[in-house]
Amino acid sequence: MPTDAYFYEPRNGHGLAHDPFNAIVGPRPIGWVSTRDAGGVLNLAPYSFFNAFNYTPPIIGFASLGHKDTLRNIEATGEFAWNLVTRPLAEAMNATCASVPPEVDEFALAGLTAVPSRLIGVPRVGESPVSFECRLTQIVQLQSAAGAKLGTWLTLGEVVAVHIDKALLKDGVYDTAAAHPVVRGGGPADYFEIGAGQLFRMTRPG
């Protein structure tokens, strides 16, 4: 049990060199989300507030801090794709973080290939070994405990199609480490790569 804990109330500030919240809740999967606006212009952007929220049907979600292009595109079309970020794609993912006008295609900006999806009109990242095709289920504007509306929107989507590089399937089991996924850390520039060295196994009781 810790005997010397650092305590703070977020509403009063953390008093540290960098907000520890993101570092504590992490590393986190990256929501590398591709969308298309109503006029056909493509968008690709990473979101560090991302995760899976339901198993059947599979539902994933990400939070947009601000009403950004990705959110507007999903509102307009009801579709998006999620693309796995791997270590070889880390620099390309970082390039898609750039703050550019809505008419700029981040696929082209990062030198990535837009591959047509099967069930939705939004393309996937061709270089990514795993992609989900998603249809919008909900957009929820977050609010504080006091009920104040925040400038953050949680977008949830049902995964209607899955693409997996067959090299990542070992005897019918998806090999997480073999993909070398990149996850977001908490520092200003911290990321982690998942590999076989981090693997350990536990069987659920009962």
DAVENVEN-V332283 format. One record per residue. N is the residue number from 1. PSI is psi in degrees with one decimal (none if undefined). OMEGA is omega in whole degrees, -180 to 180 (999 if undefined). D_FIRST is the distance of its C-alpha to the first C-alpha in Angstrom with 2 decimals. Layout:
# DAVENVEN-V332283
n=N psi=PSI omega=OMEGA d_first=D_FIRST
n=N psi=PSI omega=OMEGA d_first=D_FIRST
This chain:
# DAVENVEN-V332283
n=1 psi=128.5 omega=-180 d_first=0.00
n=2 psi=135.7 omega=180 d_first=3.84
n=3 psi=-13.8 omega=-177 d_first=6.32
n=4 psi=87.0 omega=-174 d_first=9.31
n=5 psi=139.9 omega=172 d_first=9.86
n=6 psi=126.4 omega=-176 d_first=13.45
n=7 psi=137.8 omega=172 d_first=15.00
n=8 psi=157.8 omega=173 d_first=18.45
n=9 psi=120.1 omega=-176 d_first=20.85
n=10 psi=-34.1 omega=-178 d_first=22.82
n=11 psi=-18.9 omega=179 d_first=26.06
n=12 psi=4.0 omega=-177 d_first=25.85
n=13 psi=156.2 omega=-177 d_first=25.11
n=14 psi=-19.6 omega=177 d_first=22.12
n=15 psi=15.4 omega=-179 d_first=23.45
n=16 psi=172.9 omega=-179 d_first=22.62
n=17 psi=-28.3 omega=179 d_first=25.14
n=18 psi=140.9 omega=-179 d_first=24.63
n=19 psi=120.5 omega=-176 d_first=23.22
n=20 psi=-10.6 omega=-174 d_first=19.83
n=21 psi=-49.8 omega=-178 d_first=20.34
n=22 psi=-30.5 omega=-179 d_first=22.55
n=23 psi=-33.4 omega=-180 d_first=20.37
n=24 psi=-44.9 omega=178 d_first=17.29
n=25 psi=74.2 omega=-176 d_first=19.65
n=26 psi=175.8 omega=0 d_first=21.21
n=27 psi=155.5 omega=-176 d_first=23.04
n=28 psi=145.6 omega=173 d_first=25.52
n=29 psi=155.7 omega=-180 d_first=28.90
n=30 psi=127.5 omega=175 d_first=31.87
n=31 psi=89.8 omega=179 d_first=34.44
n=32 psi=97.9 omega=-167 d_first=37.63
n=33 psi=125.8 omega=175 d_first=40.05
n=34 psi=139.1 omega=-180 d_first=43.82
n=35 psi=171.5 omega=176 d_first=46.15
n=36 psi=135.0 omega=179 d_first=49.81
n=37 psi=175.0 omega=-176 d_first=51.29
n=38 psi=-23.3 omega=180 d_first=54.27
n=39 psi=-1.8 omega=177 d_first=56.62
n=40 psi=-3.9 omega=-180 d_first=55.27
n=41 psi=132.8 omega=-178 d_first=53.33
n=42 psi=152.1 omega=177 d_first=50.25
n=43 psi=142.9 omega=177 d_first=46.76
n=44 psi=122.6 omega=-175 d_first=43.71
n=45 psi=144.0 omega=177 d_first=40.37
n=46 psi=144.0 omega=178 d_first=36.68
n=47 psi=126.8 omega=-177 d_first=33.94
n=48 psi=-16.7 omega=173 d_first=30.24
n=49 psi=85.2 omega=-174 d_first=29.30
n=50 psi=146.4 omega=173 d_first=30.51
n=51 psi=178.9 omega=174 d_first=29.61
n=52 psi=144.0 omega=-174 d_first=31.04
n=53 psi=-11.9 omega=178 d_first=31.00
n=54 psi=152.6 omega=-175 d_first=33.25
n=55 psi=-48.3 omega=-179 d_first=34.54
n=56 psi=108.1 omega=-4 d_first=37.98
n=57 psi=157.0 omega=179 d_first=39.58
n=58 psi=128.6 omega=179 d_first=37.36
n=59 psi=130.2 omega=175 d_first=36.38
n=60 psi=163.2 omega=-179 d_first=34.77
n=61 psi=157.3 omega=177 d_first=34.16
n=62 psi=154.0 omega=180 d_first=33.58
n=63 psi=130.8 omega=178 d_first=33.25
n=64 psi=116.3 omega=177 d_first=35.83
n=65 psi=93.0 omega=-173 d_first=35.03
n=66 psi=152.6 omega=-178 d_first=38.61
n=67 psi=81.1 omega=-170 d_first=41.69
n=68 psi=177.2 omega=-177 d_first=42.39
n=69 psi=-43.6 omega=-179 d_first=45.10
n=70 psi=-48.4 omega=-179 d_first=43.06
n=71 psi=-45.2 omega=-180 d_first=42.49
n=72 psi=-40.0 omega=-180 d_first=46.15
n=73 psi=-41.3 omega=-180 d_first=47.40
n=74 psi=-38.0 omega=176 d_first=45.45
n=75 psi=-36.5 omega=-176 d_first=46.73
n=76 psi=-36.0 omega=-172 d_first=50.23
n=77 psi=-22.5 omega=-178 d_first=50.21
n=78 psi=17.5 omega=-176 d_first=47.47
n=79 psi=152.2 omega=171 d_first=46.45
n=80 psi=162.8 omega=175 d_first=44.09
n=81 psi=143.8 omega=174 d_first=42.95
n=82 psi=139.1 omega=-176 d_first=39.58
n=83 psi=129.3 omega=-179 d_first=39.69
n=84 psi=131.2 omega=175 d_first=37.08
n=85 psi=121.8 omega=178 d_first=36.28
n=86 psi=168.4 omega=-177 d_first=36.32
n=87 psi=-42.1 omega=178 d_first=36.04
n=88 psi=-18.6 omega=-179 d_first=39.86
n=89 psi=3.8 omega=-175 d_first=39.95
n=90 psi=-44.0 omega=-178 d_first=37.22
n=91 psi=-39.1 omega=177 d_first=39.77
n=92 psi=-41.7 omega=176 d_first=42.00
n=93 psi=-43.7 omega=-179 d_first=39.16
n=94 psi=-35.7 omega=179 d_first=38.41
n=95 psi=-31.3 omega=-179 d_first=42.12
n=96 psi=-1.4 omega=174 d_first=42.03
n=97 psi=-13.7 omega=-173 d_first=39.57
n=98 psi=139.6 omega=177 d_first=42.56
n=99 psi=101.9 omega=-176 d_first=43.66
n=100 psi=161.9 omega=179 d_first=47.21
n=101 psi=157.4 omega=-177 d_first=49.81
n=102 psi=-26.8 omega=-177 d_first=49.89
n=103 psi=-4.6 omega=179 d_first=53.00
n=104 psi=129.5 omega=179 d_first=51.29
n=105 psi=110.8 omega=-178 d_first=50.51
n=106 psi=-23.2 omega=173 d_first=47.17
n=107 psi=-50.2 omega=180 d_first=48.22
n=108 psi=-39.7 omega=-179 d_first=51.07
n=109 psi=-39.9 omega=-177 d_first=49.03
n=110 psi=1.9 omega=180 d_first=46.54
n=111 psi=36.0 omega=-177 d_first=49.27
n=112 psi=159.0 omega=-178 d_first=48.05
n=113 psi=124.6 omega=176 d_first=50.20
n=114 psi=112.9 omega=-177 d_first=50.40
n=115 psi=132.2 omega=-180 d_first=51.03
n=116 psi=141.6 omega=174 d_first=52.39
n=117 psi=172.4 omega=-179 d_first=50.23
n=118 psi=-42.6 omega=-172 d_first=51.73
n=119 psi=-14.9 omega=-179 d_first=51.08
n=120 psi=164.7 omega=-178 d_first=50.31
n=121 psi=4.1 omega=-180 d_first=52.18
n=122 psi=131.3 omega=180 d_first=49.32
n=123 psi=161.3 omega=176 d_first=49.24
n=124 psi=168.2 omega=174 d_first=46.39
n=125 psi=113.1 omega=-176 d_first=45.41
n=126 psi=-30.5 omega=-178 d_first=47.58
n=127 psi=-13.9 omega=-179 d_first=45.49
n=128 psi=134.7 omega=-178 d_first=42.29
n=129 psi=-13.1 omega=180 d_first=41.88
n=130 psi=132.3 omega=176 d_first=40.43
n=131 psi=148.2 omega=174 d_first=41.54
n=132 psi=133.6 omega=169 d_first=41.32
n=133 psi=128.7 omega=-172 d_first=44.23
n=134 psi=145.7 omega=172 d_first=43.04
n=135 psi=136.7 omega=-177 d_first=44.74
n=136 psi=134.2 omega=173 d_first=43.34
n=137 psi=-43.3 omega=-179 d_first=41.98
n=138 psi=148.7 omega=166 d_first=40.43
n=139 psi=121.6 omega=-175 d_first=39.84
n=140 psi=121.5 omega=173 d_first=37.49
n=141 psi=124.6 omega=-178 d_first=37.21
n=142 psi=156.9 omega=177 d_first=33.68
n=143 psi=159.5 omega=-179 d_first=33.18
n=144 psi=173.1 omega=178 d_first=30.64
n=145 psi=-26.4 omega=179 d_first=29.16
n=146 psi=-3.2 omega=178 d_first=32.12
n=147 psi=3.3 omega=180 d_first=34.54
n=148 psi=132.0 omega=178 d_first=35.61
n=149 psi=134.4 omega=179 d_first=36.93
n=150 psi=159.3 omega=178 d_first=35.23
n=151 psi=43.5 omega=-179 d_first=37.06
n=152 psi=134.8 omega=-178 d_first=35.12
n=153 psi=129.8 omega=175 d_first=36.50
n=154 psi=121.3 omega=178 d_first=34.87
n=155 psi=125.3 omega=180 d_first=37.47
n=156 psi=138.9 omega=-180 d_first=37.27
n=157 psi=143.3 omega=176 d_first=39.71
n=158 psi=131.0 omega=177 d_first=40.73
n=159 psi=113.0 omega=-177 d_first=41.04
n=160 psi=-10.9 omega=177 d_first=44.65
n=161 psi=144.2 omega=-178 d_first=45.14
n=162 psi=135.3 omega=176 d_first=43.09
n=163 psi=123.4 omega=-179 d_first=44.28
n=164 psi=129.0 omega=172 d_first=42.64
n=165 psi=124.1 omega=-176 d_first=44.00
n=166 psi=-21.6 omega=179 d_first=45.02
n=167 psi=-18.6 omega=-179 d_first=43.70
n=168 psi=-0.7 omega=179 d_first=40.15
n=169 psi=115.8 omega=-179 d_first=40.97
n=170 psi=108.5 omega=-177 d_first=40.57
n=171 psi=39.2 omega=178 d_first=42.14
n=172 psi=4.7 omega=-180 d_first=41.60
n=173 psi=129.6 omega=179 d_first=37.88
n=174 psi=127.6 omega=-178 d_first=36.80
n=175 psi=96.9 omega=-176 d_first=35.24
n=176 psi=-48.3 omega=-175 d_first=32.63
n=177 psi=-33.4 omega=-177 d_first=32.16
n=178 psi=-24.3 omega=179 d_first=35.94
n=179 psi=-16.1 omega=-176 d_first=36.30
n=180 psi=54.9 omega=-180 d_first=34.00
n=181 psi=150.4 omega=177 d_first=32.72
n=182 psi=133.5 omega=178 d_first=31.43
n=183 psi=154.0 omega=-175 d_first=28.47
n=184 psi=131.4 omega=174 d_first=27.57
n=185 psi=-161.2 omega=-174 d_first=24.67
n=186 psi=-18.5 omega=180 d_first=23.50
n=187 psi=176.7 omega=-178 d_first=25.29
n=188 psi=-27.2 omega=-177 d_first=28.92
n=189 psi=26.6 omega=-173 d_first=30.29
n=190 psi=127.2 omega=173 d_first=27.55
n=191 psi=160.4 omega=177 d_first=28.40
n=192 psi=147.3 omega=174 d_first=27.34
n=193 psi=131.3 omega=178 d_first=29.62
n=194 psi=129.5 omega=178 d_first=28.62
n=195 psi=178.3 omega=-177 d_first=30.14
n=196 psi=-25.3 omega=-179 d_first=30.25
n=197 psi=-18.1 omega=180 d_first=27.75
n=198 psi=-1.4 omega=-175 d_first=24.88
n=199 psi=133.1 omega=165 d_first=26.01
n=200 psi=157.9 omega=-174 d_first=24.26
n=201 psi=142.2 omega=172 d_first=25.24
n=202 psi=137.5 omega=177 d_first=23.81
n=203 psi=133.6 omega=-180 d_first=26.16
n=204 psi=139.2 omega=178 d_first=25.38
n=205 psi=154.2 omega=177 d_first=25.39
n=206 psi=none omega=999 d_first=28.56
